[in-house]
Amino acid sequence: MKDYAYYPGCSLKGNAKHYEESILPVFKELGFALEELEDWNCCGATAYFAVDDRMAAAICGRNLALAEKEGKDILAPCAGCYLTLRKSNQYLANGSEEAQKILAVLKDVDCEYHGQVKVKHPLEVLIQDVGLKTIQAKVQNPLVGLKVACYYGCQLVRPFTEFDDPDYPVTLDQVMAAIGATPVEYSAKTKCCGGSLTGTIEEVGTQLNYVLLKEAKRKEADVIVTICPLCQFNLEIIQNKVAHKFKEKFDIPVLYFSQLMGLAFGLNKYELGFKRSIIPLSPLWEKIQRGG
C-alpha cells in the first residue's frame, strides 16, 4: 500500500476529533500506517481564497512542500482542507507570475516545492487504492438493515471530479454497501448545508439544513453519514433549532463514514468517537443489533 502524509487540519484536532479517532484505526486495519504530516499548518479554510488567493496558496504551499520533502502524497479527510490544498496545488502549477513569486518565497524559507505532491481524500483512496472487495473482506459485523443517507456536501466532488460524479456521486454509497449497510436514494447528497451561515445568517443555515434532514427522514434513513466536519457539525448541532422553527423533530444521528466502517470491521466502538455524538445513538445500536 502507498504511504500518505496524514493532514488532519484544524477540525480533526477539535470539533471533529471523532473523525480522526475512526479514520486512523480504519486505515490501519486496511494496511495504511498513517503518519501525521510533521509541523503542518492551517490550510486557511476555503474562505481564505476569497480574501487573498495569493496568501491562501502560500500557506497551503508550505504543507505541500513539507509532504514533498517526505516523499509522500497528502491524505486530507476534511473536505474543506482537501479542496483548499487541491486548489493551491493547481494555483502553484499554473506558471503565473504570482505563482512563481510564491514558489520563490517558499524556497527562501526552506520550503521549496516542485509540484510533485497529489492531494487525496480518504474516500478516493478507498475506491482507487484499496477497492471494494478488500473492504468487504475486512467486514466482521455487516451492518445489515441499517439505512444510511450518504451526504457528500458541496466541496468533495466540485470542482475536482476525477473520482466521482459532481452532481450525483456514488462512491460513499458503494463503500457503505460494501460494509453491509443500505444506502437510500438521497437526492440531497450534494446540496449545501450552508457552511458558516449557521453562525452568521442563521435563518438561511437553518433552512438549508432542514432540507437535508427532511429528505433523510422522508427516505427513512436511520443515520446520515458524511465526509465533512463542517457538514457533520451543522447537521447535528442545528436539529434542535430546526425542530423549534419547523415544528418537526428529527433526532437523526450524523456520523462519519469511518465510524461505521470501524463498526463493521469489528473495531471497539468505544474507541471510534461515538461518545462525541450529540444525538442519542441507542436506536442505532438497537437497529444494528437486530440486523434491521
N, C-alpha and C positions, 0 to 999 in steps of 0.2 A: 504494500500500500504506500502511496505517496505521502511524504511528510508535509504538513502545513504549519505555518505560524498562526497560532490561535490569537485572533484580535477580539478581545471581549468588548471593547468600547466602554463607555461610562455606565450604560444601562445594566449590563450584566454584572457589574460590581455594585449595583444599587437596587433599584426597584424591580429589576428583572433577574435577581440573584437565582431564582428557581430555574431560569433558562440555563444558566451556567451549571447549576447543580445537576441538571439532567443531560445536557448536551455532552459534557465531558465523559461521564461513565458510559453513555450510549456509544460514543465514538470509540472509546477504549474497547468496548465489547466487540466492535467491528474491526479492530486491529489498528486504530489510529491513536497513538500516544500523543495527544495534542499538547504542545508546549507553548505557553503564553509568549507572545512577542515581547522581547525584553525592552523595557523603557519606552513602551508605546505612549502616545499622547492622544488626547481627544481629537476626534475627526472634525469637530466643529458642527456636526449635525447638518442636515440638508438645508436648513435655513441660511447657513453662513454663505452659501453660494449666491444667494440673493442680495447679500450685503456687500461682500467683497470677494469676487470669484478668484482673484489672484491669491489673496491670503488664504482662502479656503483650500485651494490647490496646494499651496505651500505647506500648510500644516499636515495635510494628508500625505504629501510627498515625502515628508520625513518618515512616516510609518512605512511607506513603500520602500524607501531606501534601507531602513532597518531590516525589513524582510529580505531584501535583495542581498544584503550582507550575510544573512543566514543561509542564503541559497534556497529559500522556500517561497511558495506562494502563500497568500493570506486567506485564512478561513474566517469570515466575518458573519456570525449568527444574526446580529441585529440588522434588520432590513435597511435602516437609515445609514448605518455605518457602511454596509455593503454598497449601497447606492453612491454615497459620497466618495468612498475610496475608488469605486469604478469610474466615476466622473473625473476625479483627479487624475487617475491613470491616463484616461483619454485626453484630458486637457494638456498634460505634460508631454504627450506624444504627438501633439498636433503640429509641432515645429514652428509655432508662432513666436514672435519676439518676446511676448510676455512669458511664455513657457520657457524659453531659453534663459531669461533673467532669473526665473525661479530655480531652474536647474543649476545655474551658476552660484546662486546664493547657498543652495543645499550643499554644493561641493565645497564651498568655503567653510562650512560648519561641519565638515567631515561626514556629510550625508549624501555623497554622490549617488545619483540614480541614473540607470541606463535603460529603464523601461522593461526589465526582464521579469517582473512580477505579475502574476494573474491574481485577481481577487475573486474568490468564490464564496457562495453561500452554502451552508451545510446541506440544504435540500438538493442543490446542484451536484454536490459530491455524492450524496446518497444515490442519486439516479445514475450519474455517469461513471463514478469510480467504484462504487460498491455493487449496485444492482439490486433489483427487487428480489431475485432468487436468493441472494445471500442474506438479505433482510429476513425473508420468510424462514430461512433455515435457522436463524437465531431465535425465533419465536418459541417460547416455552409455555406462555399463557395467552393464547389468542383471545383478542377482545371481541369475541363473538356476540353479536346482537347489539353492540354499542353503536349508536347512530351519531356520527360526527359531522359538523358543518365545518368544512375546511376554508379558513379565511386567510387569504394571501395578502390583503391590503393593496395599496396602490404603488408601492415602491419596488418590490422584488422583481417584477417582470416588466417594468416600464422605467426608462426607455430601452433597457438592455433585455433582449428577448432570445438569447442564444439557447436556453434550455427549456423554455415553456412558452405557451401562447399568451400574449399580453391581455387578451380580452377574456379568455376562459381557460386559465391554466389548470392542469390536471395532475402535476407531479406529486403534490401533497396528498391528493386523493389516492393516488396509486400507492404511496407509502402507507397510508392509513389502512388501505385494503390489504396490503401485504402483512400487516400485523393482526389481521382478523376483524377489524372494525368495519362498519358500513358507512361510507361517505354518502351523505344525502345530496340531492341536486340543489346546491346552494347558489342561486343566481346572483347573490350579493357578494360573492367571494372576492371581487376586486374593487368594490365600492369603497370610497374613502371613509375612515372613521372620524375625520375632522382633525386628526393630529392635535396640535396645540390649541386648537379652537375651543376645546373643552375647558381650557383655563383662561381664554381671552374673550371669546364671543360664545358664552356658554349656551345660549339658546340654539345656535347653529350646531354646535357639537352634540348637544343632547338629541336634536332631531336626527342627525346623521347616524348616531349610534342606535337610536330607536329603530331605524330602518333595518339595520343589520341584525339586531336582536329579534325583531318581529319576524323577519324572514327565517331565521334559525328556528324559532318557535313554530312557525307555520309548517316547516318541514319536519317537525317533531324530533329535532336534534337533541341528544342528551348532553352534548358538550360542543363548544366551539373550540377548534384548535387553530393556532396561529403561529407565525414565524417572526412577528414583530413586537418588541417590547412596548412601544407606544400604543399599538393596537390592542394588545393584551390589557394594558393598564386602563385604557379608555373604556373598553367593552365591559370590564369588570367593575371599575370604580363608579361608573355612571348609572348602574342599574337601579339604585335607589332613587336617583333624580328622575330617571325615565319613568319609573313606576308612579312617582308623585305627579309628574306632569301629564302623563297619558293614561293614568288610572289602569295600568296593566302591569302585573307582576311577572317577572321572568325567572330569576334565580337560576340562570344557565351558567354553569362553570365555564371559565375561559382559561384554557391551558395551552402550554407549548407542546408542539408535536413530539418533541423529545421526551416529555414526561410520559406520554402514552407509549412511546417506543420502549422506554425503560421498563414500564409495567409488563409489556408483552414479552420482553426479554427475560423476565424473571428477576430483575434487579430489585433491591429493597425499596419499597415505595416510600419509606420514611426518610430515605436519602435522596429523593428525587424532587424535593422542593414543594410537595403538595401542602405542607403545613403553612405555606405562604398564601394560599388561596383565601380570598375573602368570601366567596360564595360557598356555602356548605357543600361538602362532597359526599355526604352519606348516601344520597340517592344514586350517585355514580358508583360507589362501591357495591351497593346492593344490586345494581344492574349488571355489573361485571361479574359478581359472584354467582348470580343465577344464569349467566350466559344469555342475557337478553330478557 
